[in-house]
Amino acid sequence: LISAMENIPDTPEGIILESLLEGMAEYYSAELSQKVKRGMIETRQKGHFPGGYLLFGYRVVNKKILINEEEANVVKHAFCEYLNGKTIKEVTEMLNNEGFYHRGKKFDMNIVNRMFRNTKYIGVYTHDGITYSNTYPQIVDKDVFDAVNKKLDANKYGKHNKDIVYLLKGKVLCGYCGHTISSETGTSKSG
């Protein structure tokens, strides 16, 4: 196609030919994209692994996503510990102290937070606005998942003190960076 475009004469007919070749290339690209998307949707509808990285707690056998029992027990344990009062930092430290690894590395707080937010653990997978319920088997009970996420939402802007209601919690933003401002109290050396 490129060699054909190099030999196109600089005439009115050449302009039409060049437009035709460019249009055909654009059509082919758009059609291929559409076929790939349709194929990925069919893959997900069949409950097959669509590719990419595999979520902690799962394994793939013959294109099907199955539960990795050892990792799934770690996921359940993390959810229960957070629900029972541990912080994300404490859950992360607990997982690392017990010798568990996520893709060969120690857990960090971001990984644990994303784990708690990921609906695939309750068997719900959403991609491009389409929800699939047959791709990922459920590891975490929906009630536990909802309770953990409710607790995460309540602690989103910091919890600081259980006895104090901060009226502006999550409402005051930094004028420089736009992030929420959190409260902090303390006593100096001089009192």
C-alpha positions as CSV (number, residue, x, y, z in Angstrom):
1,L,0.0,0.0,0.0
2,I,2.8,2.4,0.8
3,S,4.7,1.7,-2.4
4,A,1.5,2.2,-4.3
5,M,1.0,5.6,-2.6
6,E,4.6,6.7,-3.5
7,N,3.8,6.2,-7.2
8,I,0.5,8.1,-7.2
9,P,0.8,10.9,-9.7
10,D,0.2,14.5,-8.6
11,T,-2.9,14.8,-10.8
12,P,-6.6,15.1,-10.1
13,E,-7.0,11.4,-10.7
14,G,-4.1,10.8,-8.2
15,I,-5.9,12.8,-5.5
16,I,-9.0,10.5,-5.9
17,L,-6.9,7.4,-5.9
18,E,-5.0,8.5,-2.8
19,S,-8.3,9.3,-1.0
20,L,-9.7,5.9,-2.0
21,L,-6.6,4.1,-0.6
22,E,-6.6,6.0,2.6
23,G,-10.4,5.4,3.0
24,M,-9.9,1.7,2.5
25,A,-7.1,1.6,5.1
26,E,-9.3,3.4,7.6
27,Y,-12.2,1.1,6.9
28,Y,-10.1,-2.0,7.4
29,S,-8.7,-0.6,10.7
30,A,-12.2,0.3,12.0
31,E,-13.6,-3.1,10.9
32,L,-10.8,-5.0,12.6
33,S,-11.3,-3.0,15.8
34,Q,-15.0,-3.8,15.8
35,K,-14.3,-7.5,15.2
36,V,-11.8,-7.6,18.1
37,K,-14.2,-5.9,20.5
38,R,-17.0,-8.3,19.5
39,G,-14.7,-11.2,20.0
40,M,-13.7,-10.0,23.5
41,I,-17.4,-9.5,24.4
42,E,-18.2,-13.1,23.3
43,T,-15.2,-14.3,25.3
44,R,-16.5,-12.6,28.5
45,Q,-20.1,-13.8,27.8
46,K,-18.8,-17.4,27.6
47,G,-17.1,-16.9,31.0
48,H,-13.6,-17.3,29.6
49,F,-10.6,-15.4,30.8
50,P,-10.3,-12.3,28.6
51,G,-6.5,-11.9,29.1
52,G,-4.5,-9.3,30.9
53,Y,-3.3,-9.8,34.5
54,L,-5.0,-12.3,36.7
55,L,-6.6,-11.1,39.9
56,F,-5.1,-12.5,43.2
57,G,-7.1,-15.4,44.4
58,Y,-7.8,-16.9,40.9
59,R,-6.1,-19.2,38.4
60,V,-6.9,-20.1,34.8
61,V,-7.4,-23.6,33.5
62,N,-8.5,-24.2,29.9
63,K,-9.5,-20.5,29.5
64,K,-11.8,-20.7,32.5
65,I,-11.1,-18.6,35.7
66,L,-11.2,-20.8,38.8
67,I,-10.6,-20.1,42.4
68,N,-7.0,-20.6,43.7
69,E,-8.0,-21.9,47.2
70,E,-4.8,-20.8,49.0
71,E,-5.0,-17.3,47.7
72,A,-8.8,-17.1,48.1
73,N,-8.4,-17.9,51.8
74,V,-5.9,-15.0,52.1
75,V,-8.5,-12.7,50.4
76,K,-11.3,-13.8,52.8
77,H,-9.0,-13.5,55.8
78,A,-8.1,-9.9,54.7
79,F,-11.7,-8.9,54.3
80,C,-12.7,-10.4,57.7
81,E,-9.8,-8.8,59.5
82,Y,-10.7,-5.3,58.1
83,L,-14.3,-5.8,59.0
84,N,-13.3,-6.8,62.5
85,G,-11.6,-3.5,63.1
86,K,-8.1,-3.6,61.7
87,T,-7.0,-0.8,59.5
88,I,-5.7,-1.3,55.9
89,K,-2.2,-0.7,57.2
90,E,-2.6,-3.4,59.9
91,V,-4.1,-5.8,57.3
92,T,-1.2,-5.2,55.0
93,E,1.3,-5.8,57.7
94,M,-0.5,-8.9,58.8
95,L,-0.4,-10.4,55.3
96,N,3.2,-9.6,54.9
97,N,4.1,-11.0,58.4
98,E,2.3,-14.2,57.5
99,G,4.5,-14.6,54.4
100,F,1.9,-13.9,51.7
101,Y,3.0,-12.4,48.4
102,H,1.1,-10.6,45.6
103,R,2.8,-11.4,42.2
104,G,6.1,-12.2,44.0
105,K,6.2,-9.0,46.0
106,K,5.0,-8.0,49.4
107,F,1.5,-6.5,49.8
108,D,1.2,-2.8,50.1
109,M,-1.7,-0.6,51.3
110,N,-2.8,0.3,47.7
111,I,-3.0,-3.4,46.7
112,V,-5.1,-4.2,49.7
113,N,-7.4,-1.2,49.2
114,R,-7.9,-2.1,45.5
115,M,-8.6,-5.7,46.7
116,F,-11.4,-4.5,49.0
117,R,-12.9,-2.4,46.2
118,N,-12.8,-5.0,43.4
119,T,-16.2,-6.4,42.6
120,K,-14.7,-9.4,40.8
121,Y,-14.4,-10.9,44.3
122,I,-18.2,-11.1,44.5
123,G,-18.4,-12.5,41.0
124,V,-19.3,-9.2,39.2
125,Y,-17.1,-8.1,36.4
126,T,-17.9,-4.9,34.5
127,H,-16.1,-3.8,31.3
128,D,-17.1,-1.0,28.9
129,G,-20.4,-0.6,30.7
130,I,-21.4,-4.3,30.3
131,T,-21.6,-6.4,33.5
132,Y,-20.7,-10.1,33.4
133,S,-21.6,-12.5,36.2
134,N,-20.2,-15.7,34.9
135,T,-16.5,-14.8,34.4
136,Y,-15.2,-14.7,38.0
137,P,-16.4,-17.2,40.6
138,Q,-17.4,-15.5,43.9
139,I,-14.8,-15.6,46.7
140,V,-16.2,-13.0,49.1
141,D,-19.8,-13.0,50.4
142,K,-21.7,-9.9,49.0
143,D,-22.7,-8.8,52.5
144,V,-19.1,-8.9,53.7
145,F,-18.0,-7.0,50.6
146,D,-20.7,-4.3,51.1
147,A,-19.9,-3.9,54.8
148,V,-16.2,-3.5,54.0
149,N,-16.9,-0.9,51.3
150,K,-19.3,1.0,53.5
151,K,-16.5,1.1,56.1
152,L,-14.0,2.3,53.5
153,D,-16.4,5.0,52.4
154,A,-16.9,6.2,56.0
155,N,-13.1,6.4,56.5
156,K,-12.4,7.9,53.0
157,Y,-11.4,11.3,54.4
158,G,-9.9,10.1,57.6
159,K,-11.4,9.0,60.9
160,H,-9.0,10.7,63.4
161,N,-11.3,10.5,66.5
162,K,-14.4,8.3,66.9
163,D,-15.9,10.7,69.5
164,I,-15.7,13.9,67.4
165,V,-17.9,14.7,64.4
166,Y,-15.9,16.8,62.0
167,L,-18.4,19.0,60.2
168,L,-16.1,19.9,57.3
169,K,-14.7,16.4,56.8
170,G,-14.3,15.9,53.0
171,K,-15.6,19.3,52.2
172,V,-12.5,21.6,52.5
173,L,-10.1,21.5,49.6
174,C,-6.5,22.7,49.4
175,G,-6.3,25.9,47.3
176,Y,-3.0,24.7,45.7
177,C,-3.4,21.1,44.9
178,G,-7.2,20.5,45.2
179,H,-6.9,17.6,47.6
180,T,-9.1,17.3,50.7
181,I,-7.7,18.8,53.9
182,S,-7.7,16.5,56.9
183,S,-7.8,17.5,60.6
184,E,-4.9,16.9,62.9
185,T,-4.4,17.6,66.6
186,G,-1.4,17.5,68.8
187,T,0.4,19.2,71.7
188,S,3.7,20.9,71.4
189,K,6.7,20.4,73.7
190,S,5.7,23.5,75.6
191,G,2.1,22.3,76.0
